[in-house]
């Protein structure tokens, strides 16, 4: 753990001005990317997916809860596991107060292949308030390429084939099993439109990382093992 360089106030201000210029450029680029994301066309969701909820079966349309937009976190939780993925859990910890998205006609929900009983037990353990549904028995995870099983569908992740992933050095993303991601849907009456899916968007969605990026030590992911938040007792 290194101590930050110590300089005069004038030297610090000069370097801060240089960093400010870089920050402003990055913000402008991110704004342009965000605008392009909003301009993406949509694809009609034709398949009638059914999900397990705590109160019984629900459709994708039901998951909107009457709102116009739906954000779905593809949460890695295999049916054989007893708890969800720590990385997906870290992202879920950063969701925040749902009233802010609800006020903007948007619903947030998570979807996993684990049975709803396991999902509910883990959700309550973590203290999360967002709705979470089971896609067990449906094609949803396979169609959105967040469960890899070549007996069901060819492996594809981040819009690349299995071979493309291997050639890029991303063989880990081509393995069988669960992957994470985020999808966005828009409701036009009773018609559901798919507008966006991202598999590497988690950095933009984790406020904890953004705060830690302001500090000299940064995210410290290499020195601090990422855990479920109720296992950080030694640091609380």
C-alpha positions in Angstrom: 0.0 0.0 0.0 1.8 3.1 -1.2 1.4 6.6 0.2 0.4 9.4 -2.3 3.2 11.7 -3.6 3.4 14.9 -1.6 3.8 18.1 -3.6 3.2 21.8 -3.1 -0.4 23.2 -3.4 0.6 24.9 -6.7 1.9 21.6 -8.2 -1.2 19.8 -7.1 -3.4 22.4 -8.7 -1.5 22.2 -12.0 -1.9 18.4 -12.1 -5.5 18.7 -11.1 -6.1 21.0 -14.1 -4.6 18.4 -16.4 -6.8 15.7 -14.9 -9.9 17.9 -15.2 -9.4 18.2 -18.9 -9.2 14.4 -19.2 -12.3 14.0 -17.1 -14.2 16.5 -19.2 -13.2 14.6 -22.4 -14.3 11.3 -20.9 -17.6 12.8 -19.8 -18.3 14.1 -23.3 -17.5 10.7 -24.9 -19.8 8.9 -22.4 -22.6 11.4 -23.2 -22.3 10.6 -26.9 -22.3 6.9 -26.2 -25.4 7.3 -24.0 -27.1 9.2 -26.8 -26.3 6.4 -29.3 -27.6 3.8 -26.8 -31.0 5.6 -26.6 -31.1 5.7 -30.4 -30.9 1.9 -30.8 -33.9 0.4 -32.6 -36.0 -2.2 -30.9 -36.9 -5.8 -31.6 -40.4 -7.2 -30.8 -40.3 -10.0 -28.2 -42.4 -12.7 -29.8 -41.9 -15.5 -27.3 -44.2 -15.9 -24.4 -41.8 -16.3 -21.5 -43.1 -17.5 -18.1 -41.2 -16.8 -14.9 -41.6 -18.0 -11.4 -42.4 -15.2 -8.8 -43.0 -15.4 -5.1 -46.8 -15.2 -5.7 -46.9 -17.5 -8.7 -46.1 -17.4 -12.5 -45.6 -14.0 -14.2 -45.0 -13.0 -17.8 -42.4 -10.6 -19.1 -45.3 -8.1 -19.5 -46.3 -8.6 -15.9 -42.7 -7.7 -14.8 -43.2 -4.1 -16.0 -45.7 -3.6 -13.1 -47.7 -1.3 -15.4 -44.7 0.9 -16.2 -43.3 1.6 -19.7 -39.7 0.6 -19.2 -38.1 -2.5 -17.6 -34.5 -3.0 -16.7 -33.5 -6.7 -16.1 -30.3 -7.7 -14.3 -29.3 -11.2 -15.6 -28.2 -12.4 -12.2 -25.9 -15.4 -12.1 -27.6 -18.0 -9.9 -27.4 -21.6 -11.1 -30.2 -23.9 -9.9 -27.6 -26.0 -8.1 -26.2 -23.1 -6.1 -27.3 -22.0 -2.6 -26.4 -18.3 -3.1 -26.1 -15.9 -6.0 -22.8 -14.8 -7.7 -20.8 -12.4 -5.5 -20.1 -10.1 -8.5 -23.8 -9.9 -9.4 -24.5 -9.4 -5.7 -22.0 -6.5 -5.7 -23.9 -5.0 -8.6 -27.2 -5.5 -6.9 -26.0 -3.7 -3.8 -25.6 -0.6 -5.9 -29.1 -0.4 -7.2 -30.3 2.0 -4.6 -33.7 3.4 -3.9 -36.2 2.1 -6.5 -38.5 5.1 -6.1 -36.2 7.1 -8.3 -36.6 4.7 -11.3 -40.3 4.2 -10.6 -40.9 7.9 -10.8 -39.4 7.7 -14.3 -41.9 5.1 -15.4 -39.2 2.4 -15.2 -39.2 -0.9 -13.3 -36.1 -2.8 -12.2 -36.0 -6.6 -11.7 -33.6 -9.4 -11.5 -33.9 -12.8 -13.3 -32.0 -16.0 -12.5 -32.4 -19.7 -13.3 -32.4 -20.7 -9.6 -35.8 -21.8 -8.3 -37.8 -19.1 -6.7 -37.5 -20.6 -3.2 -33.7 -20.2 -3.3 -34.0 -16.7 -4.9 -36.3 -15.5 -2.1 -34.2 -16.9 0.7 -31.1 -15.3 -0.7 -32.9 -12.0 -1.5 -34.1 -11.8 2.1 -30.7 -12.6 3.5 -29.2 -9.8 1.5 -32.0 -7.3 2.4 -32.8 -6.4 -1.2 -36.2 -4.9 -2.0 -36.2 -5.3 -5.8 -38.4 -8.0 -7.5 -36.5 -11.1 -8.5 -37.9 -13.9 -10.8 -36.9 -17.4 -11.7 -36.5 -18.3 -15.4 -36.1 -21.9 -14.6 -37.8 -24.0 -17.3 -38.0 -21.2 -19.9 -35.7 -20.2 -22.8 -35.2 -16.7 -21.5 -31.6 -17.1 -20.2 -30.5 -19.1 -23.3 -32.1 -16.6 -25.7 -30.3 -13.7 -24.1 -27.0 -15.7 -23.9 -26.5 -15.6 -20.2 -26.7 -19.4 -19.7 -24.3 -21.3 -21.9 -25.3 -24.9 -22.8 -24.3 -26.1 -26.2 -27.0 -28.8 -26.0 -29.6 -26.0 -25.9 -28.0 -23.2 -28.0 -24.7 -22.2 -29.6 -22.5 -20.3 -27.1 -22.5 -16.5 -27.7 -21.5 -13.8 -25.3 -21.1 -10.0 -25.8 -22.3 -10.5 -29.3 -19.4 -12.8 -30.2 -19.4 -16.5 -31.0 -17.5 -19.1 -28.9 -14.6 -19.2 -31.4 -14.4 -15.4 -31.5 -14.2 -15.2 -27.7 -11.5 -17.8 -27.6 -9.5 -16.0 -30.4 -9.8 -12.7 -28.4 -8.4 -14.4 -25.2 -11.8 -14.4 -23.6 -12.2 -18.2 -23.3 -13.6 -17.8 -19.8 -16.7 -16.2 -21.3 -17.2 -19.2 -23.6 -17.4 -21.8 -20.9 -20.7 -23.6 -20.1 -22.7 -22.1 -17.2 -24.0 -18.8 -16.1 -23.0 -15.3 -17.3 -24.2 -11.9 -16.2 -25.6 -8.9 -18.1 -28.4 -6.3 -18.3 -31.3 -6.1 -20.7 -33.8 -3.3 -21.3 -37.3 -3.6 -22.5 -40.0 -1.1 -23.6 -43.7 -1.6 -23.4 -46.0 -0.3 -26.2 -49.4 -1.3 -24.9 -49.2 -5.1 -24.5 -46.3 -5.3 -27.0 -42.9 -5.8 -25.4 -39.8 -4.5 -27.3 -36.2 -5.4 -26.6 -34.1 -2.3 -26.8 -30.7 -3.1 -25.2 -28.5 -5.8 -23.8 -25.1 -5.3 -22.3 -22.7 -7.8 -20.8 -19.9 -5.6 -19.7 -21.9 -2.7 -18.4 -21.4 -3.5 -14.7 -18.6 -0.9 -14.2 -21.1 1.8 -15.2 -23.7 0.4 -12.8 -21.6 0.1 -9.6 -21.6 3.4 -7.7 -19.2 1.8 -5.1 -16.5 1.5 -7.8 -17.1 5.1 -8.9 -16.6 6.4 -5.4 -13.5 4.2 -4.9 -12.1 5.5 -8.2 -11.9 9.0 -6.5 -9.5 7.6 -3.9 -5.7 7.0 -4.1 -6.1 3.3 -3.4 -8.8 2.8 -6.0 -11.1 -0.2 -6.2 -8.6 -2.6 -4.5 -10.2 -5.6 -6.2 -6.8 -7.3 -6.4 -6.1 -7.0 -2.6 -9.6 -7.2 -1.2 -11.6 -10.4 -2.1 -15.1 -9.5 -3.3 -17.6 -11.1 -1.0 -21.3 -11.0 -0.2 -21.8 -7.9 1.9 -22.8 -9.8 5.0 -19.4 -11.5 5.0 -17.4 -8.3 5.5 -17.8 -8.4 9.3 -14.1 -7.9 9.8 -14.2 -4.6 8.0 -17.5 -3.2 9.4 
